Amino acid sequence: MRYILVNGRTPFRQSFCVMCEAPIGPRYLREAGTHLIYCDHDCYAEHCKSAVLLLENQARAS
């Protein structure tokens, strides 16, 4: 997990959380590799869990 915690700065354009689609405020997380924006650590952690489950299911299918 590599992310950047942003405090006191909103994105240039109106942005929304990748997981819950909440509007992004002055505090958010940005994933370092993909630059995806999450409203808080909980949404980022949920995204990581779902990505792991997806990879495990793909590995079992092949």
C-alpha positions as CSV (number, residue, x, y, z in Angstrom):
1,M,0.0,0.0,0.0
2,R,1.5,3.2,-1.1
3,Y,-0.5,6.4,-0.9
4,I,-0.2,10.1,-0.3
5,L,-2.3,11.8,2.4
6,V,-3.4,15.2,1.2
7,N,-4.5,17.8,3.8
8,G,-5.8,21.3,3.3
9,R,-5.9,21.1,-0.5
10,T,-8.7,20.1,-2.9
11,P,-8.1,18.8,-6.4
12,F,-8.2,21.3,-9.3
13,R,-11.4,19.8,-10.7
14,Q,-14.4,18.5,-8.7
15,S,-13.4,14.9,-7.9
16,F,-15.2,11.9,-6.4
17,C,-14.0,8.9,-4.4
18,V,-13.3,5.9,-6.5
19,M,-15.1,3.5,-4.0
20,C,-18.0,5.4,-2.6
21,E,-18.3,8.3,-5.1
22,A,-18.4,10.9,-2.3
23,P,-17.2,14.4,-3.3
24,I,-13.5,15.0,-2.4
25,G,-12.9,17.6,0.2
26,P,-9.8,19.3,1.6
27,R,-8.5,15.9,3.0
28,Y,-8.2,12.8,0.9
29,L,-5.8,9.9,-0.1
30,R,-4.2,9.6,-3.5
31,E,-2.8,6.2,-4.5
32,A,0.9,6.7,-5.5
33,G,1.0,4.4,-8.6
34,T,-2.4,5.1,-10.2
35,H,-3.2,8.5,-8.8
36,L,-6.7,7.3,-8.0
37,I,-8.4,9.5,-5.3
38,Y,-10.2,8.1,-2.2
39,C,-12.1,10.1,0.4
40,D,-10.5,8.4,3.4
41,H,-8.3,5.4,4.5
42,D,-11.4,3.2,4.9
43,C,-12.3,3.4,1.2
44,Y,-8.7,2.9,0.2
45,A,-8.4,-0.2,2.4
46,E,-11.7,-1.6,1.0
47,H,-10.4,-1.1,-2.5
48,C,-7.2,-3.0,-1.6
49,K,-9.2,-5.9,-0.2
50,S,-11.4,-6.1,-3.3
51,A,-8.4,-6.1,-5.6
52,V,-6.8,-9.0,-3.6
53,L,-10.0,-11.0,-3.9
54,L,-10.2,-10.4,-7.6
55,L,-6.6,-11.6,-8.1
56,E,-7.2,-14.7,-6.0
57,N,-10.4,-15.5,-8.0
58,Q,-8.5,-15.0,-11.3
59,A,-5.7,-17.3,-10.1
60,R,-8.1,-20.1,-9.2
61,A,-9.9,-19.8,-12.6
62,S,-6.7,-20.3,-14.6
